[in-house]
Amino acid sequence: MWFRLQCKRTATPSSASYSTSSNQHLHRQRERLLGNEPSGDGGRKLSLFYATLCVVDLFGVFPIIALPKSIIACGLYGLPLVLFVITLQIYTAVVLGRCWTIAEKLDPSIVSKNRYPYAAIAEFTYGRRMSVFVTVLLDLTVFGGGIPNLLVAAQNLQLLGSRISGSTFEVSFCYWLVIIGLFLCPIMWLGSPKNMRMLASVSVVVCSSVGLLTWISIGEDRSRSAAGFEPFNGITLGLPPLVQLLKAYGIIAFQFDIHPMLLTIQVDMQHKRHIGKAVLYGILTTCSLSAVTTFLTAYRYGTDATNNVLQILPRSWSLYLTILLVTLQLCLSSAVGNSALFQHIEDVLDFTIKRCIIRSTLVWLAVLIAEILPRFDLVMGIIGGTLTGPLIFILPPLFYQRMLELEKIYNQELKRSYSTGSSEFSEERHEDTDQESEQSVPHVWYAAGTRLKQVGQFMYSDCILAGSVILFGIAATLASTYYNVFDMRESQLWFSCLIGWRR
């Protein structure tokens, strides 16, 4: 096993040389794990602040304008559902980040695979086939995740023209999709997240502005302040239908899923072990904006709220500015969010000067799919419920448990190789200790105590939590996929843009 070979190479017979080499090894390991190793582009690494901005940018404006309806439809059960799913996502994001840290410790050469880190961890833990499976799943998820961005941006521009002109000038979102595709192509030619600090910063400012302007628009809506106004209209205290919970789960999982891009951000960070903090700070920021919007929307509109909150707001300057900012943020978020997919495709096709062609082709393919299926809520449910379930809830705990086993083997081999000089003394001492234990304690009671200790260690380990998260992920993925299949069959909006063009 490569652990044993690596440990034997570092071991030396001389105690003095052992002390020197081990100290150097520990120093290099500490520098590598803390992200302080010398690097030619160390100044371009992401700090914790910029990594948090990238996380907020990946969440984007969807939790602000597209999540309230799903939570309101679930009534009082919407809040616990959101908290439960987000808590699990934070846990799996943290353990996925730990997987990369442990992998760098066990095999420093894995850093050379930092363009596709999720697949590298899959290959490191379960082999090449798992790596291929994860790569395909990642590519589909990242690619599909950009389609709702295009749809919402195009529909917002159609809404903007309609509201400003009083419904006299209304260009279909089918045409706006093509215009947005033309606008996105130059932005997509940028590189990895560390080259997009300015984009991430602008995107976070835009998200905050969208939240504030949306609150102003809701507060200025006087159309429902008449005598018949009822706060929280239609919201019930009962348990919503299971189908509604599954749909909300898929949308929540989609909007708060950063796992395909998480490791790409981590490998570009100065201190890789701070990825958990970046995820936590990013989620707290986005959830705060989303929570205020959801409460105001529920109070003002109740169950009459639309899937896109902006569609129910009255005409106002704040609404017009919000629509423009949302469209801008969705375009910027696509540039950062699709980076992992673009990097992998470019590696497979032996990237030289083909970046512009490859990325532009993928953008236009997303535009075509958006023209075919122009329902962003349905696309969110498919991506969030079917594709991101394994990436969020199943694979990270599975990889983490395997990585802990590999780390344990590595530490045992390392300790064994460094203790060869005193092995005879240690064996004699262990034999004496074992004899004293056997004489003082009956064999049956000693074995029973050992078993109880092992059970206690297992209960307090991550095995129970990881197993529970994996089981939840499997059940939620299967149920959500079953619902999405029937929802697609019942949809009456297939080929709407293509049919409109034929007319």
C-alpha positions, 0 to 999 in steps of 0.5 A: 500500500502506498501509505506504507511505502511513503512512511518507509521512505521517511524513516531513518535508522538514526535517532538524530536524523529521525528527529530532524526529518520528522520535524521538517515533515511536520513543519512542511505538513503544517505549512501546507495545511495552513495554506502558507506554503510558498507559491508563485501566485500566493498573492492571488489566493482567496482570503476568507472574506473573498471566499465568503463573497464567492459563496454568497454569489453562488447562492445569488438572488434566487433565495430572495425572489424565488424561495418565498413562494415555496416556503409560504406554500408549506405553511408553518412547516416551511421554516423547519424544512428550510432549517433542516435542509440548510443544516445538513448542507452546512454539515456536508459542505464542511466534511467535504472540505475536510476530505480535501484537507486530509487528502492533501495530508495523505498525498500532496500530489493531489494538489495537481488535480485542483481543477477537478477536486470533487472527482479527485476525492472520489478517485482517491477514496473509491477508485476511477469508476466513482470518479467518472460517476461524480464527474458526470453528475457534477457536469450535469448539475452545474450545466443545468443549474445555469438554465434557471438563471437564464429563464428568470433573467429573460422573464424579468426583462419581459416583465420590465418592458411590460410594467414600464410601458403599461403592457403596450410594449412586451418582448417575449422572454424567448427573444430575451434569452437569445440577447442574454446569451450574447451578453454572457459569452464574453463574461464566461471567458474568464478563468477560475474564481480567484480571477473573479474577485471583482465579479463576486464583490459586485454580485454580493452588493447587487444581492443586498440591493435587490433585497432592500429594494424588494422590501421597499416595493412590498412596503409601497404596495397599497393595492392590498391595504384596503378594507379587505386586506388580511395578513398572512392570507390563506396560510394554514397551520396544517401539514401540507401535502407530501408533494408540496414538501418534496417540491419545496425540498428540491427548490431549497436544495437547488438554491443552497447547493454550492457543493459542485463549486465548493472545492474549487473555491477551497483550493484557491483559498489562502487558508483551506481549513477556513472553508467551513467558516466561508460557507457558514458566513455565506449562508447566514448572509443569504438566509437573512435576506431571504428570511426578511423577504419571505416574512414580508411577502407572507404578510402582504400577499399570503398564498397569492404570492407568485413563484417569482416575487417580482411578478406580483409587485406593483409598478414603481421605480424600485421594482424597475431597478430591482429587475435590472439588478436581478438580471445583472446578478444572474449573469455574473453568478453564471460566470462563477458557477459554471467555472467548474464545468468549463474547466473540466471540459477544457481539460478533456478536450486538451484546452489551448485557445479553444476557451471562447469556443467551448464556453460559448457553445455551452452557453448557447446549449443552455439557451436552447434548453431554456427555450424548450422548457421555460419553467424555472421552478420545474427545472429547479425541482429536477436539478435540486431534487434529482441531481444535487441529492447525491452531491449534497447528502450522499457522497460527502459523508460517504467520502468522509468516512472512507477518508477517515479510515485512510487517515487512520491507516496512514497514521498507524503506518507512520507511527510504526515506521518511526518506532522501529528503533524501540520496537523490542522494548515496546513489545516487552512492555506490552507483553508485561502489561497484557499479562498483568491485565489478564491476571487482574481481570477475568478474560470474559469481563475484560472482553465485555469491557472492550466491546462496550468501549468500542460501542461507545466510541462508535456512538460518539463518532460521525458514523451515526450522523453520516449514516443518517444523512446518507439515508435521508439523501437516498429517500429524498432523491428517490421521492423527489425524482418520482414527483418530478417525472410526473410533474414533467408529464403533466406540464403543458408548457413544452416547446412553447417558445419553438411553437411561438416562433413557428407561428 
